[in-house]
Amino acid sequence: MDAEILENYRKAGRILAQVLEETRPRVDVGVPLLEVAEFVEEAIRSKGGQPAFPCNISLDRCAAHYTPSPKDESLFAENMVKLDVGVHVDGYIADAAITIDLSGHEELVLASRAGLDAALELVGPGVSTADIGRVIEEAITGYGYRPVYNLTGHGLSRYIAHDQPAVPNRRVDKGVTLKEGDVIAIEPFATNGSGRVSEAPVTEIYGFSSPRPQRLPAARALMKEIMESYKTLPFARRWLKGERAEYALMQLLRSGAVHGYPVLWEVEGALVSQAEHTVIIQEDGSEVTTRPL
């Protein structure tokens, strides 16, 4: 990997680790979710990075893809809070997540962390993602819980927050053999429910698909802004400015220029915990870029 690219990945990871450390004590009962999300995103910018995707704050049964709406008034209660943050430096991404438990289910939090720790001990060049999935599942079931079977970790590449290879959180028959230069996010989810998520009827995060002809000037302007500002990275509805931004977004959705990322929640309504780090595969092992210094 080119030295400049490697440094960008490392800088993104350092920023992300610092932001998570600064954010953790801010998550408490009675605090607005929107306040925390905006703090995270501004802290990333102030440290020299950019959000690789909107700050995800997923509560209780929600596993992923929730970010506050533009006028969100919801407050943290006695929730299981997943804080999933992405940072990029010139398009090179770090992705990490922690669970902050306000609900009194510490063992479930420890289960996803144990899955991540087991994967980090194993990961390196020549290791199959199938073996990573196996040790994650063994660690989580060792606590008496299930991994979320239909969520995976993923590759990271320039301006692409979810790339190949998929990194399973369970045993699979075949995997991908990791090689030097691969950058992956290992992302175990643990649950006391069914182990499966489905799409909820809520979408606050969107991504660019491809250019499409637009009759409405506001839609053309928004498409141009998305392409220039976010490229293929996800963005939040609350990031859009202007009187007709919401209407323009709907036009882009209808035309197929953008797509949504619906909230994902546990099908039985059970709690979900999450843990995640970004790893660069090196010639002689691996480097976790998102660990606190």
VEXVEXVO-981623 format. One record per residue: x, z, y negated of N, C-alpha, C, O in turn; residue in one letter. Coordinates in steps of 0.02 Angstrom, whole numbers, always signed. Layout:
<sites>
SITE  n.east    n.up  n.north  ca.east   ca.up  ca.north  c.east    c.up  c.north  o.east    o.up  o.north  aa
SITE       X       Z        Y        X       Z         Y       X       Z        Y       X       Z        Y   A
...
</sites>
This chain:
<sites>
SITE  n.east    n.up  n.north  ca.east   ca.up  ca.north  c.east    c.up  c.north  o.east    o.up  o.north  aa
SITE     +42      +0      +60       +0      +0        +0     +44      +0      -62     +93     +37      -67   M
SITE     +26     -42     -110      +63     -46      -173     +65     +23     -207     +16     +60     -205   D
SITE    +123     +39     -237     +133    +106      -266     +83    +121     -322     +59    +177     -327   A
SITE     +66     +71     -362      +18     +82      -417     -52     +95     -390     -88    +138     -415   E
SITE     -71     +58     -338     -136     +69      -307    -139    +139     -276    -189    +174     -283   I
SITE     -87    +158     -241      -84    +225      -210     -91    +279     -262    -127    +328     -252   L
SITE     -58    +271     -319      -62    +321      -372    -132    +324     -401    -156    +378     -418   E
SITE    -166    +267     -406     -235    +268      -431    -281    +306     -383    -323    +345     -405   N
SITE    -273    +294     -317     -311    +333      -269    -296    +408     -275    -342    +449     -273   Y
SITE    -233    +424     -283     -214    +495      -288    -241    +526     -352    -264    +583     -351   R
SITE    -237    +489     -408     -262    +516      -471    -337    +528     -467    -362    +580     -489   K
SITE    -374    +481     -437     -446    +490      -429    -460    +553     -388    -506    +590     -404   A
SITE    -421    +563     -335     -430    +622      -293    -415    +687     -330    -451    +736     -322   G
SITE    -362    +687     -370     -345    +747      -409    -401    +764     -458    -421    +822     -465   R
SITE    -426    +714     -492     -480    +725      -540    -541    +754     -504    -571    +802     -527   I
SITE    -558    +724     -448     -618    +745      -411    -611    +818     -389    -658    +858     -397   L
SITE    -553    +836     -362     -543    +905      -339    -550    +954     -397    -579   +1007     -388   A
SITE    -522    +937     -455     -528    +981      -513    -600    +988     -535    -622   +1043     -552   Q
SITE    -636    +932     -536     -706    +935      -559    -749    +977     -512    -790   +1016     -535   V
SITE    -739    +970     -446     -777   +1011      -400    -762   +1086     -409    -807   +1127     -406   L
SITE    -699   +1102     -420     -681   +1172      -431    -714   +1199     -494    -736   +1257     -495   E
SITE    -717   +1159     -547     -748   +1180      -609    -824   +1184     -604    -856   +1223     -639   E
SITE    -853   +1143     -561     -926   +1139      -556    -955   +1192     -511   -1009   +1217     -524   T
SITE    -919   +1210     -459     -946   +1257      -409    -978   +1319     -440   -1035   +1335     -423   R
SITE    -944   +1355     -486     -975   +1415      -514   -1035   +1402     -559   -1072   +1448     -576   P
SITE   -1046   +1340     -579    -1103   +1323      -623   -1168   +1315     -584   -1222   +1316     -614   R
SITE   -1163   +1307     -519    -1223   +1297      -477   -1250   +1366     -459   -1220   +1403     -420   V
SITE   -1308   +1383     -487    -1338   +1448      -475   -1413   +1445     -487   -1438   +1398     -519   D
SITE   -1448   +1494     -461    -1521   +1496      -469   -1538   +1495     -543   -1510   +1533     -583   V
SITE   -1585   +1452     -562    -1609   +1449      -630   -1573   +1398     -674   -1594   +1387     -731   G
SITE   -1520   +1367     -649    -1482   +1318      -688   -1513   +1249     -679   -1530   +1231     -623   V
SITE   -1520   +1210     -732    -1549   +1142      -725   -1502   +1095     -686   -1442   +1095     -697   P
SITE   -1531   +1057     -640    -1492   +1008      -603   -1462    +956     -650   -1405    +935     -641   L
SITE   -1500    +935     -700    -1476    +884      -747   -1414    +908     -784   -1368    +869     -797   L
SITE   -1413    +972     -802    -1356   +1000      -837   -1292    +995     -794   -1239    +978     -819   E
SITE   -1299   +1010     -730    -1241   +1007      -685   -1218    +935     -675   -1158    +921     -678   V
SITE   -1265    +889     -664    -1246    +819      -654   -1210    +792     -715   -1159    +757     -708   A
SITE   -1235    +806     -774    -1204    +780      -835   -1136    +813     -846   -1090    +781     -871   E
SITE   -1130    +877     -828    -1064    +909      -833   -1013    +875     -788    -958    +860     -810   F
SITE   -1033    +861     -726     -987    +828      -678    -964    +761     -706    -904    +747     -706   V
SITE   -1011    +720     -728     -994    +652      -749    -952    +651     -812    -907    +610     -819   E
SITE    -966    +697     -859     -925    +700      -920    -856    +728     -905    -807    +707     -935   E
SITE    -852    +777     -859     -787    +804      -840    -743    +751     -810    -683    +748     -823   A
SITE    -772    +707     -768     -733    +652      -739    -704    +609     -794    -645    +592     -793   I
SITE    -746    +590     -842     -722    +546      -897    -669    +580     -939    -621    +548     -960   R
SITE    -678    +644     -952     -630    +680      -994    -562    +686     -963    -512    +696     -998   S
SITE    -558    +681     -897     -494    +687      -861    -462    +620     -846    -410    +617     -813   K
SITE    -492    +566     -870     -461    +500      -863    -488    +458     -807    -459    +406     -791   G
SITE    -544    +478     -776     -575    +438      -724    -643    +413     -747    -663    +423     -804   G
SITE    -678    +381     -701     -747    +360      -711    -787    +379     -649    -760    +378     -594   Q
SITE    -852    +395     -656     -892    +408      -596    -895    +346     -552    -910    +291     -576   P
SITE    -880    +354     -488     -886    +299      -441    -958    +290     -419    -976    +237     -393   A
SITE    -999    +340     -430    -1071    +338      -419   -1101    +398     -454   -1064    +445     -470   F
SITE   -1165    +399     -466    -1195    +457      -499   -1184    +521     -458   -1184    +520     -397   P
SITE   -1176    +577     -493    -1170    +641      -459   -1231    +653     -416   -1287    +656     -441   C
SITE   -1220    +660     -350    -1274    +673      -303   -1284    +749     -297   -1238    +786     -282   N
SITE   -1345    +771     -309    -1363    +841      -299   -1423    +842     -253   -1480    +833     -275   I
SITE   -1411    +853     -189    -1463    +848      -138   -1480    +918     -112   -1435    +955      -90   S
SITE   -1544    +936     -115    -1565   +1004       -99   -1600   +1008      -31   -1640    +965      -14   L
SITE   -1582   +1060       +7    -1618   +1079       +67   -1623   +1022     +118   -1572   +1004     +147   D
SITE   -1682    +992     +129    -1689    +939      +179   -1658    +874     +156   -1641    +831     +197   R
SITE   -1650    +865      +91    -1620    +803       +65   -1545    +802      +83   -1509    +850      +70   C
SITE   -1523    +748     +113    -1454    +742      +134   -1411    +704      +83   -1352    +720      +75   A
SITE   -1441    +655      +50    -1400    +611        +7   -1444    +573      -41   -1505    +566      -32   A
SITE   -1412    +548      -94    -1439    +498      -141   -1487    +527     -193   -1521    +489     -226   H
SITE   -1490    +594     -201    -1530    +618      -257   -1485    +632     -316   -1434    +665     -310   Y
SITE   -1504    +605     -373    -1474    +623      -437   -1531    +635     -485   -1584    +604     -478   T
SITE   -1523    +679     -534    -1579    +694      -579   -1605    +632     -616   -1568    +586     -632   P
SITE   -1670    +633     -629    -1702    +580      -668   -1685    +590     -742   -1657    +642     -760   S
SITE   -1702    +542     -785    -1683    +547      -855   -1707    +610     -890   -1672    +637     -933   P
SITE   -1766    +634     -874    -1793    +694      -906   -1806    +749     -855   -1854    +787     -861   K
SITE   -1764    +752     -805    -1772    +800      -750   -1772    +872     -777   -1727    +891     -813   D
SITE   -1823    +910     -758    -1828    +980      -780   -1820   +1029     -723   -1830   +1089     -732   E
SITE   -1802   +1004     -663    -1797   +1048      -605   -1738   +1095     -610   -1686   +1077     -638   S
SITE   -1746   +1154     -582    -1695   +1207      -583   -1675   +1223     -511   -1715   +1217     -465   L
SITE   -1612   +1244     -503    -1591   +1269      -438   -1630   +1333     -422   -1641   +1376     -464   F
SITE   -1652   +1337     -358    -1683   +1398      -333   -1640   +1423     -275   -1579   +1413     -276   A
SITE   -1669   +1453     -225    -1631   +1476      -167   -1623   +1418     -119   -1652   +1416      -65   E
SITE   -1583   +1369     -140    -1575   +1306      -106   -1509   +1301      -69   -1462   +1338      -84   N
SITE   -1506   +1255      -21    -1443   +1231        +6   -1425   +1169      -34   -1459   +1118      -30   M
SITE   -1371   +1173      -73    -1355   +1122      -123   -1295   +1081      -98   -1241   +1108      -86   V
SITE   -1306   +1015      -91    -1251    +970       -76   -1230    +936     -140   -1270    +903     -173   K
SITE   -1167    +944     -158    -1139    +914      -218   -1089    +861     -196   -1035    +876     -172   L
SITE   -1108    +797     -204    -1069    +740      -181   -1047    +701     -242   -1088    +677     -281   D
SITE    -981    +695     -251     -953    +668      -313    -904    +611     -297    -866    +615     -248   V
SITE    -906    +559     -337     -859    +503      -330    -824    +490     -396    -854    +494     -450   G
SITE    -760    +476     -392     -719    +460      -451    -682    +396     -437    -658    +385     -381   V
SITE    -676    +353     -487     -632    +295      -478    -584    +289     -537    -600    +307     -594   H
SITE    -525    +264     -521     -474    +247      -571    -457    +174     -560    -428    +155     -509   V
SITE    -477    +132     -608     -469     +59      -602    -500     +33     -538    -474     -14     -507   D
SITE    -555     +63     -517     -591     +40      -458    -571     +72     -393    -604     +62     -342   G
SITE    -518    +112     -392     -494    +144      -331    -526    +213     -326    -521    +254     -373   Y
SITE    -559    +227     -270     -610    +278      -266    -587    +340     -226    -552    +335     -176   I
SITE    -608    +397     -251     -607    +460      -213    -679    +484     -205    -719    +478     -252   A
SITE    -695    +511     -147     -764    +531      -131    -759    +597      -93    -726    +600      -41   D
SITE    -793    +648     -118     -791    +713       -84    -856    +750      -96    -891    +738     -145   A
SITE    -871    +796      -52     -933    +835       -58    -922    +906      -33    -882    +918      +12   A
SITE    -959    +952      -64     -961   +1021       -41   -1034   +1043      -37   -1078   +1014      -68   I
SITE   -1046   +1095       +3    -1111   +1126        +5   -1106   +1195      -26   -1063   +1236       -7   T
SITE   -1149   +1208      -75    -1152   +1274      -108   -1217   +1306      -85   -1271   +1282     -103   I
SITE   -1212   +1359      -46    -1271   +1388       -14   -1300   +1444      -56   -1270   +1497      -64   D
SITE   -1360   +1432      -83    -1397   +1484      -118   -1455   +1509      -76   -1497   +1549      -98   L
SITE   -1457   +1485      -12    -1516   +1497       +31   -1505   +1549      +85   -1553   +1569     +118   S
SITE   -1443   +1571      +95    -1429   +1621      +147   -1420   +1592     +216   -1436   +1625     +265   G
SITE   -1395   +1530     +221    -1382   +1499      +286   -1309   +1479     +292   -1292   +1421     +301   H
SITE   -1266   +1529     +287    -1194   +1517      +285   -1168   +1481     +348   -1123   +1440     +343   E
SITE   -1196   +1497     +406    -1171   +1467      +468   -1180   +1391     +468   -1138   +1355     +495   E
SITE   -1234   +1368     +439    -1246   +1296      +436   -1194   +1262     +391   -1172   +1206     +405   L
SITE   -1175   +1296     +338    -1122   +1269      +294   -1056   +1267     +332   -1018   +1218     +327   V
SITE   -1041   +1320     +369     -979   +1322      +407    -976   +1267     +461    -922   +1243     +477   L
SITE   -1034   +1248     +487    -1036   +1197      +540   -1012   +1129     +514    -972   +1096     +547   A
SITE   -1035   +1108     +456    -1012   +1043      +430    -939   +1047     +409    -902    +998     +417   S
SITE    -918   +1104     +383     -847   +1112      +365    -804   +1109     +428    -750   +1079     +427   R
SITE    -827   +1139     +482     -789   +1138      +544    -783   +1066     +570    -731   +1047     +597   A
SITE    -837   +1027     +564     -833    +958      +584    -782    +919     +544    -745    +879     +571   G
SITE    -780    +931     +478     -731    +898      +436    -660    +920     +454    -615    +878     +459   L
SITE    -650    +985     +463     -583   +1010      +480    -558    +980     +546    -499    +962     +552   D
SITE    -602    +975     +595     -582    +947      +659    -562    +874     +652    -514    +851     +682   A
SITE    -599    +837     +611     -583    +767      +600    -516    +759     +564    -476    +715     +580   A
SITE    -504    +802     +514     -442    +797      +476    -381    +814     +518    -326    +788     +506   L
SITE    -389    +857     +567     -334    +873      +612    -315    +813     +656    -258    +805     +676   E
SITE    -364    +771     +671     -354    +716      +717    -334    +651     +683    -295    +612     +711   L
SITE    -360    +638     +623     -356    +572      +593    -284    +550     +579    -241    +590     +560   V
SITE    -271    +485     +590     -205    +457      +579    -204    +386     +606    -253    +363     +633   G
SITE    -148    +351     +599     -143    +283      +624    -149    +281     +700    -121    +324     +735   P
SITE    -186    +232     +725     -196    +226      +797    -253    +267     +824    -268    +263     +884   G
SITE    -285    +308     +783     -341    +349      +804    -406    +309     +799    -416    +273     +749   V
SITE    -449    +313     +848     -512    +278      +847    -565    +320     +809    -567    +381     +815   S
SITE    -607    +286     +772     -662    +320      +739    -710    +351     +790    -746    +398     +774   T
SITE    -712    +323     +850     -753    +353      +903    -729    +424     +919    -770    +468     +931   A
SITE    -663    +434     +920     -636    +501      +934    -650    +549     +876    -661    +608     +887   D
SITE    -650    +522     +815     -667    +564      +758    -739    +587     +763    -754    +646     +752   I
SITE    -784    +541     +781     -854    +560      +790    -863    +613     +844    -904    +658     +838   G
SITE    -824    +606     +898     -829    +654      +953    -810    +725     +931    -847    +772     +946   R
SITE    -754    +732     +895     -733    +800      +877    -779    +829     +823    -788    +890     +820   V
SITE    -807    +786     +780     -856    +811      +731    -917    +840     +767    -939    +895     +752   I
SITE    -943    +801     +815    -1002    +825      +851    -988    +889     +889   -1028    +935     +890   E
SITE    -930    +892     +922     -912    +952      +960    -908   +1013     +914    -931   +1067     +933   E
SITE    -879   +1005     +855     -872   +1061      +809    -940   +1085     +784    -953   +1145     +782   A
SITE    -983   +1039     +767    -1049   +1058      +740   -1093   +1089     +794   -1125   +1140     +782   I
SITE   -1095   +1059     +852    -1136   +1087      +906   -1109   +1154     +929   -1146   +1195     +956   T
SITE   -1044   +1165     +919    -1015   +1230      +935   -1045   +1287     +894   -1043   +1345     +915   G
SITE   -1073   +1271     +837    -1108   +1320      +795   -1182   +1325     +811   -1218   +1365     +781   Y
SITE   -1205   +1283     +858    -1275   +1284      +876   -1318   +1237     +836   -1380   +1243     +837   G
SITE   -1288   +1190     +799    -1325   +1143      +757   -1314   +1072     +781   -1276   +1060     +829   Y
SITE   -1346   +1024     +749    -1337    +954      +765   -1304    +918     +707   -1316    +935     +649   R
SITE   -1262    +869     +721    -1242    +823      +667   -1302    +780     +649   -1348    +771     +689   P
SITE   -1300    +752     +588    -1350    +702      +570   -1325    +636     +599   -1277    +606     +575   V
SITE   -1358    +614     +652    -1333    +559      +693   -1333    +492     +656   -1289    +450     +669   Y
SITE   -1381    +481     +612    -1385    +415      +580   -1358    +414     +509   -1377    +373     +468   N
SITE   -1312    +460     +494    -1270    +456      +434   -1197    +454     +457   -1179    +486     +506   L
SITE   -1156    +417     +421    -1086    +410      +439   -1041    +417     +379   -1063    +411     +322   T
SITE    -977    +431     +392     -927    +420      +341    -915    +345     +335    -949    +305     +366   G
SITE    -866    +326     +294     -861    +255      +276    -793    +240     +246    -756    +284     +224   H
SITE    -777    +176     +246     -718    +153      +212    -728    +151     +137    -785    +149     +113   G
SITE    -672    +151     +101     -673    +144       +28    -625     +88       +9    -569     +85      +34   L
SITE    -648     +44      -35     -603      -7       -62    -619     -17     -135    -664     +15     -163   S
SITE    -582     -61     -167     -587     -66      -240    -658     -85     -262    -684    -138     -243   R
SITE    -689     -42     -301     -757     -50      -327    -810     -53     -271    -866     -74     -284   Y
SITE    -793     -33     -211     -841     -31      -156    -841     +40     -127    -793     +61      -95   I
SITE    -896     +76     -139     -899    +147      -120    -917    +156      -47    -905    +209      -18   A
SITE    -947    +105      -15     -964    +109       +56    -942     +44      +89    -977      -6      +86   H
SITE    -885     +47     +122     -857     -11      +154    -846      +5     +228    -860     +60     +251   D
SITE    -821     -43     +265     -801     -32      +334    -733      +3     +335    -693      -7     +289   Q
SITE    -719     +43     +386     -760     +55      +446    -809    +112     +435    -798    +156     +393   P
SITE    -863    +111     +474     -906    +170      +478    -869    +224     +518    -835    +209     +566   A
SITE    -877    +286     +497     -846    +342      +532    -902    +387     +558    -931    +425     +520   V
SITE    -918    +382     +623     -977    +417      +649    -969    +492     +649    -913    +519     +648   P
SITE   -1026    +526     +649    -1027    +599      +653   -1049    +622     +723   -1071    +679     +731   N
SITE   -1044    +577     +771    -1065    +592      +840   -1025    +549     +888    -989    +504     +868   R
SITE   -1032    +565     +952    -1000    +524     +1003   -1029    +453    +1002   -1089    +444     +999   R
SITE    -985    +404    +1005    -1006    +334     +1013    -960    +302    +1065    -905    +327    +1078   V
SITE    -984    +248    +1094     -946    +215     +1147    -884    +179    +1121    -831    +180    +1153   D
SITE    -891    +147    +1063     -835    +108     +1036    -825    +124     +963    -873    +135     +926   K
SITE    -762    +125     +943     -746    +137      +873    -697     +86     +847    -681     +37     +881   G
SITE    -673     +98     +788     -622     +56      +756    -557     +95     +754    -557    +154     +737   V
SITE    -502     +63     +773     -437     +96      +771    -409     +95     +700    -401     +41     +671   T
SITE    -396    +153     +673     -371    +158      +604    -299    +135     +600    -260    +143     +647   L
SITE    -281    +107     +543     -213     +81      +533    -188    +102     +464    -227    +121     +420   K
SITE    -123     +99     +455      -92    +115      +391    -124     +76     +335    -134     +16     +340   E
SITE    -139    +111     +280     -170     +79      +222    -245     +85     +219    -275     +72     +167   G
SITE    -277    +104     +275     -350    +115      +273    -365    +176     +229    -328    +225     +229   D
SITE    -419    +172     +192     -443    +228      +152    -514    +242     +174    -557    +198     +172   V
SITE    -526    +304     +196     -592    +321      +224    -617    +387     +195    -578    +430     +176   I
SITE    -683    +393     +193     -715    +456      +177    -745    +483     +242    -788    +452     +272   A
SITE    -722    +542     +262     -749    +575      +322    -802    +624     +297    -788    +665     +253   I
SITE    -863    +619     +324     -921    +649      +291    -970    +679     +341   -1025    +652     +350   E
SITE    -954    +735     +374    -1001    +765      +421   -1061    +797     +385   -1054    +828     +333   P
SITE   -1119    +787     +415    -1180    +822      +396   -1203    +863     +456   -1201    +838     +513   F
SITE   -1224    +924     +445    -1251    +966      +498   -1322    +988     +480   -1338    +996     +421   A
SITE   -1364    +996     +531    -1433   +1015      +518   -1459   +1061     +573   -1435   +1061     +629   T
SITE   -1509   +1101     +554    -1545   +1141      +603   -1611   +1107     +622   -1657   +1139     +648   N
SITE   -1614   +1042     +610    -1673   +1003      +626   -1660    +951     +680   -1623    +964     +728   G
SITE   -1689    +892     +672    -1688    +840      +723   -1622    +804     +728   -1605    +777     +781   S
SITE   -1583    +804     +674    -1521    +766      +673   -1531    +694     +649   -1487    +652     +659   G
SITE   -1587    +681     +617    -1599    +613      +591   -1629    +617     +521   -1667    +663     +505   R
SITE   -1611    +567     +480    -1640    +563      +413   -1679    +498     +407   -1668    +450     +444   V
SITE   -1726    +498     +360    -1764    +438      +343   -1767    +433     +267   -1747    +479     +231   S
SITE   -1793    +377     +242    -1797    +366      +170   -1857    +403     +141   -1913    +399     +166   E
SITE   -1844    +439      +87    -1897    +472       +49   -1924    +424       -5   -1889    +376      -23   A
SITE   -1984    +437      -30    -2013    +392       -81   -1987    +408     -151   -2026    +412     -199   P
SITE   -1923    +417     -157    -1891    +434      -222   -1827    +393     -227   -1787    +393     -181   V
SITE   -1817    +358     -283    -1756    +321      -295   -1734    +330     -367   -1772    +316     -413   T
SITE   -1674    +355     -376    -1645    +364      -443   -1578    +328     -449   -1549    +325     -503   E
SITE   -1552    +303     -393    -1486    +270      -392   -1495    +198     -371   -1533    +182     -325   I
SITE   -1459    +153     -405    -1465     +82      -394   -1396     +50     -391   -1346     +80     -412   Y
SITE   -1393     -11     -366    -1331     -48      -363   -1343    -122     -374   -1397    -147     -360   G
SITE   -1293    -157     -399    -1298    -229      -412   -1292    -268     -347   -1249    -253     -305   F
SITE   -1335    -318     -337    -1333    -360      -278   -1300    -427     -293   -1247    -442     -266   S
SITE   -1330    -466     -336    -1303    -532      -355   -1340    -558     -416   -1397    -536     -428   S
SITE   -1311    -603     -454    -1345    -630      -513   -1409    -666     -493   -1411    -702     -443   P
SITE   -1461    -658     -533    -1524    -694      -524   -1549    -716     -592   -1540    -680     -641   R
SITE   -1580    -774     -597    -1609    -796      -661   -1660    -745     -687   -1700    -719     -648   P
SITE   -1658    -731     -752    -1703    -683      -783   -1736    -714     -844   -1702    -739     -888   Q
SITE   -1803    -712     -847    -1838    -738      -905   -1835    -690     -964   -1830    -710    -1022   R
SITE   -1838    -625     -948    -1842    -574     -1000   -1773    -562    -1030   -1726    -546     -993   L
SITE   -1764    -568    -1097    -1699    -556     -1127   -1671    -486    -1111   -1611    -478    -1100   P
SITE   -1715    -436    -1110    -1691    -368     -1095   -1664    -364    -1024   -1615    -328    -1012   A
SITE   -1694    -401     -977    -1669    -401      -908   -1603    -437     -904   -1558    -415     -868   A
SITE   -1596    -492     -940    -1531    -527      -941   -1477    -483     -970   -1421    -480     -944   R
SITE   -1493    -448    -1024    -1444    -403     -1055   -1425    -346    -1009   -1366    -328    -1004   A
SITE   -1475    -318     -974    -1460    -263      -928   -1418    -286     -870   -1372    -252     -849   L
SITE   -1434    -345     -842    -1395    -371      -786   -1322    -381     -808   -1276    -364     -770   M
SITE   -1311    -406     -868    -1243    -415      -894   -1208    -348     -901   -1149    -341     -883   K
SITE   -1244    -298     -927    -1214    -231      -935   -1195    -202     -867   -1141    -173     -860   E
SITE   -1239    -208     -818    -1224    -181      -751   -1163    -215     -721   -1119    -181     -694   I
SITE   -1161    -281     -725    -1105    -318      -696   -1039    -299     -729    -988    -294     -695   M
SITE   -1040    -289     -795     -978    -273      -831    -958    -200     -824    -899    -184     -817   E
SITE   -1007    -155     -825     -992     -83      -827    -983     -53     -758    -940     -10     -749   S
SITE   -1023     -75     -709    -1023     -42      -643   -1000     -87     -587    -982     -63     -533   Y
SITE   -1000    -152     -599     -982    -201      -546   -1024    -187     -484   -1085    -189     -488   K
SITE    -993    -174     -427    -1031    -161      -366   -1041     -86     -353   -1065     -67     -299   T
SITE   -1024     -43     -401    -1031     +29      -391   -1103     +51     -410   -1133     +21     -454   L
SITE   -1129    +102     -377    -1196    +126      -393   -1200    +156     -463   -1151    +181     -490   P
SITE   -1261    +154     -491    -1273    +183      -557   -1339    +220     -556   -1381    +207     -513   F
SITE   -1349    +264     -604    -1410    +304      -608   -1459    +274     -658   -1439    +243     -708   A
SITE   -1522    +282     -644    -1573    +259      -692   -1564    +294     -759   -1576    +263     -811   R
SITE   -1543    +358     -758    -1536    +394      -822   -1476    +369     -863   -1471    +387     -921   R
SITE   -1432    +330     -834    -1376    +302      -872   -1396    +244     -916   -1360    +225     -961   W
SITE   -1455    +215     -903    -1476    +155      -939   -1504    +173    -1007   -1544    +221    -1013   L
SITE   -1485    +137    -1058    -1507    +151     -1126   -1549     +93    -1153   -1545     +37    -1128   K
SITE   -1588    +109    -1203    -1629     +58     -1236   -1703     +65    -1219   -1721     +91    -1167   G
SITE   -1745     +42    -1266    -1817     +51     -1260   -1846     +17    -1198   -1893     +44    -1167   E
SITE   -1819     -40    -1179    -1849     -78     -1125   -1807     -76    -1061   -1815    -117    -1016   R
SITE   -1761     -27    -1057    -1716     -24     -1000   -1753     -14     -934   -1737     -46     -884   A
SITE   -1803     +30     -934    -1840     +44      -872   -1878     -19     -849   -1877     -36     -790   E
SITE   -1910     -53     -896    -1946    -114      -879   -1898    -168     -854   -1912    -204     -806   Y
SITE   -1841    -173     -888    -1790    -223      -868   -1764    -208     -798   -1753    -254     -759   A
SITE   -1755    -144     -783    -1732    -126      -716   -1782    -148     -663   -1763    -173     -610   L
SITE   -1846    -138     -677    -1897    -159      -629   -1895    -235     -619   -1906    -259     -563   M
SITE   -1882    -272     -672    -1877    -345      -665   -1817    -364     -622   -1822    -409     -581   Q
SITE   -1762    -329     -631    -1703    -343      -590   -1715    -326     -517   -1691    -361     -473   L
SITE   -1751    -273     -505    -1769    -255      -436   -1812    -309     -404   -1800    -330     -347   L
SITE   -1863    -331     -440    -1909    -382      -413   -1872    -447     -398   -1889    -482     -349   R
SITE   -1823    -465     -439    -1787    -528      -429   -1733    -523     -376   -1707    -575     -354   S
SITE   -1716    -462     -354    -1663    -454      -305   -1594    -448     -335   -1544    -450     -298   G
SITE   -1590    -443     -402    -1524    -436      -434   -1494    -367     -422   -1433    -360     -419   A
SITE   -1537    -317     -414    -1514    -249      -398   -1554    -223     -339   -1608    -249     -323   V
SITE   -1528    -172     -307    -1562    -139      -252   -1561     -64     -263   -1519     -39     -300   H
SITE   -1606     -29     -231    -1608     +44      -237   -1576     +79     -179   -1569     +51     -124   G
SITE   -1557    +142     -191    -1533    +187      -138   -1583    +244     -133   -1575    +295     -167   Y
SITE   -1634    +238      -92    -1683    +292       -87   -1651    +358      -63   -1602    +357      -26   P
SITE   -1680    +413      -85    -1659    +478       -60   -1667    +480      +15   -1716    +453      +42   V
SITE   -1620    +510      +50    -1623    +517      +122   -1637    +591     +139   -1602    +635     +116   L
SITE   -1688    +602     +180    -1704    +672      +197   -1714    +680     +272   -1731    +633     +308   W
SITE   -1705    +742     +295    -1711    +760      +365   -1783    +752     +386   -1829    +777     +353   E
SITE   -1794    +717     +442    -1862    +697      +460   -1907    +756     +476   -1968    +751     +467   V
SITE   -1879    +812     +499    -1919    +870      +515   -1924    +920     +457   -1955    +972     +464   E
SITE   -1893    +903     +401    -1895    +948      +344   -1847   +1006     +349   -1854   +1055     +312   G
SITE   -1797   +1001     +393    -1750   +1055      +404   -1693   +1052     +353   -1686   +1002     +317   A
SITE   -1652   +1103     +352    -1596   +1106      +306   -1538   +1061     +329   -1529   +1050     +389   L
SITE   -1500   +1036     +281    -1442    +995      +295   -1384   +1021     +253   -1392   +1036     +194   V
SITE   -1324   +1026     +284    -1263   +1041      +247   -1216    +981     +253   -1225    +938     +296   S
SITE   -1166    +978     +209    -1121    +921      +205   -1051    +944     +185   -1044    +992     +147   Q
SITE   -1001    +910     +211     -932    +920      +189    -897    +852     +192    -910    +812     +237   A
SITE    -853    +839     +143     -823    +772      +140    -756    +774     +105    -747    +810      +56   E
SITE    -709    +735     +130     -645    +722       +97    -628    +648     +104    -652    +613     +149   H
SITE    -585    +624      +59     -558    +557       +63    -488    +560      +92    -448    +604      +75   T
SITE    -472    +512     +137     -410    +512      +173    -378    +443     +169    -412    +392     +178   V
SITE    -313    +441     +155     -275    +379      +159    -233    +382     +223    -197    +430     +234   I
SITE    -239    +330     +264     -200    +327      +326    -129    +304     +308    -119    +251     +279   I
SITE     -80    +345     +327      -10    +330      +313     +26    +311     +378      -1    +319     +433   Q
SITE     +85    +286     +371     +124    +264      +430    +134    +320     +480    +131    +310     +540   E
SITE    +144    +381     +454     +161    +437      +498    +106    +491     +498    +120    +548     +518   D
SITE     +47    +475     +477       -7    +525      +477     -62    +507     +429     -86    +450     +428   G
SITE     -82    +555     +388     -136    +542      +341    -127    +587     +280     -93    +639     +284   S
SITE    -157    +567     +225     -154    +605      +163    -224    +616     +137    -261    +567     +125   E
SITE    -244    +678     +128     -309    +695       +99    -300    +696      +23    -263    +737       -4   V
SITE    -334    +652      -11     -324    +647       -84    -367    +694     -124    -354    +705     -183   T
SITE    -419    +723      -93     -468    +761      -131    -465    +837     -120    -510    +874     -139   T
SITE    -410    +860      -89     -401    +932       -82    -377    +961     -148    -338    +930     -184   R
SITE    -399   +1022     -165     -373   +1055      -225    -297   +1067     -218    -273   +1081     -163   P
SITE    -261   +1060     -273     -189   +1071      -271    -174   +1146     -264    -115   +1165     -262   L
</sites>
